[in-house]
Amino acid sequence: MADNNINVYKKSGLSLWFAENWRSLSFLTYMTICLFDFIIMPMVFQTFNQHIDVETLTRLALQFHDPEAQRQLIQTFGTKLVWTPLTLQGSGTFHVAFGAILTAAGYTRGQEKIATIQAISSAPAATPSAPTPVPAPAAPPAPVPTPPGP
């Protein structure tokens, strides 16, 4: 069964990449969510939720003749809204759950590294074999004597 999984990952480069990097992606996802929930969204909310001063609010309310409409206008525009982090709703269960995921990911990665190191250190070392004797090169042929000449 494990061989089938390996073959699937070899066929698709994206799947292999995701299988190798899911821990990093889960951490980046959590950090991005926290960045938006605690830093970016409060600033955006504050920028678009400017408080109307009392004088402007009173002039705006007096343009309506119906007292109920005036009350509704003052109640709507007179209160300053504050950003409430979405991940803290539900008693922060989101952070507890993501913390458990990241803890398990870190623990399993550590166990994989330990197993790899143990496998490398316990592998039998390649024993050097006795050198193979190399035959001596053949001697060059003896020179042919030349007869004495006239």
CORRA-V126377 format. One record per residue. RES is the residue in three letters. OMEGA is omega in degrees with one decimal (* if undefined). BURIAL is 1 if it has 24 or more other ideal C-beta (glycine too) atoms within 12 Angstrom, else 0. Layout:
# CORRA-V126377
res,omega,burial
RES,OMEGA,BURIAL
RES,OMEGA,BURIAL
This chain:
# CORRA-V126377
res,omega,burial
MET,-179.9,0
ALA,179.4,0
ASP,178.4,0
ASN,179.2,0
ASN,179.6,0
ILE,-179.9,0
ASN,178.9,0
VAL,-179.1,0
TYR,179.2,0
LYS,-176.9,0
LYS,-175.5,0
SER,-179.2,0
GLY,-180.0,0
LEU,178.8,0
SER,177.9,0
LEU,178.9,0
TRP,-179.9,0
PHE,179.9,0
ALA,-179.8,0
GLU,-171.0,0
ASN,-175.8,0
TRP,-179.8,0
ARG,179.1,0
SER,179.6,0
LEU,178.7,0
SER,176.5,1
PHE,179.1,0
LEU,176.9,0
THR,-179.9,0
TYR,-179.4,1
MET,178.6,0
THR,178.6,0
ILE,179.7,0
CYS,178.7,1
LEU,179.7,0
PHE,-174.1,0
ASP,-174.9,1
PHE,-177.1,0
ILE,-171.9,0
ILE,-176.7,0
MET,175.3,0
PRO,178.5,0
MET,178.7,0
VAL,-179.5,0
PHE,179.5,0
GLN,-179.2,0
THR,-177.2,0
PHE,-179.3,0
ASN,179.7,0
GLN,-178.1,0
HIS,177.7,0
ILE,-179.7,0
ASP,-171.8,0
VAL,-177.6,0
GLU,178.8,0
THR,179.5,0
LEU,179.6,0
THR,178.1,0
ARG,179.5,0
LEU,-179.2,0
ALA,-178.6,1
LEU,176.5,0
GLN,178.1,0
PHE,-179.6,0
HIS,-178.7,0
ASP,-179.2,0
PRO,178.2,0
GLU,178.3,0
ALA,177.4,0
GLN,-179.8,0
ARG,179.9,0
GLN,179.9,0
LEU,179.5,0
ILE,180.0,0
GLN,-177.6,0
THR,-174.8,0
PHE,-177.4,0
GLY,-179.9,0
THR,178.9,0
LYS,-179.6,0
LEU,-179.7,0
VAL,178.5,0
TRP,174.2,0
THR,-178.7,0
PRO,-177.0,0
LEU,-177.2,0
THR,177.9,1
LEU,175.7,0
GLN,-176.5,0
GLY,176.3,0
SER,176.1,0
GLY,179.9,0
THR,178.5,0
PHE,-178.0,0
HIS,177.2,0
VAL,-179.1,0
ALA,179.8,0
PHE,175.8,1
GLY,177.9,0
ALA,178.9,0
ILE,-178.2,0
LEU,176.9,1
THR,178.9,0
ALA,178.9,0
ALA,178.3,0
GLY,-179.7,0
TYR,-179.1,0
THR,178.0,0
ARG,177.1,0
GLY,178.7,0
GLN,177.9,0
GLU,179.5,0
LYS,178.3,0
ILE,179.7,0
ALA,179.0,0
THR,-180.0,0
ILE,178.8,0
GLN,179.5,0
ALA,180.0,0
ILE,-176.8,0
SER,-178.8,0
SER,178.9,0
ALA,-179.8,0
PRO,179.8,0
ALA,178.8,0
ALA,-179.4,0
THR,179.8,0
PRO,179.0,0
SER,179.3,0
ALA,-178.7,0
PRO,179.4,0
THR,-179.9,0
PRO,179.6,0
VAL,179.9,0
PRO,179.5,0
ALA,179.8,0
PRO,-180.0,0
ALA,-179.8,0
ALA,179.2,0
PRO,-179.4,0
PRO,179.7,0
ALA,-179.3,0
PRO,179.8,0
VAL,-179.5,0
PRO,177.5,0
THR,179.1,0
PRO,179.3,0
PRO,-173.6,0
GLY,-178.8,0
PRO,*,0
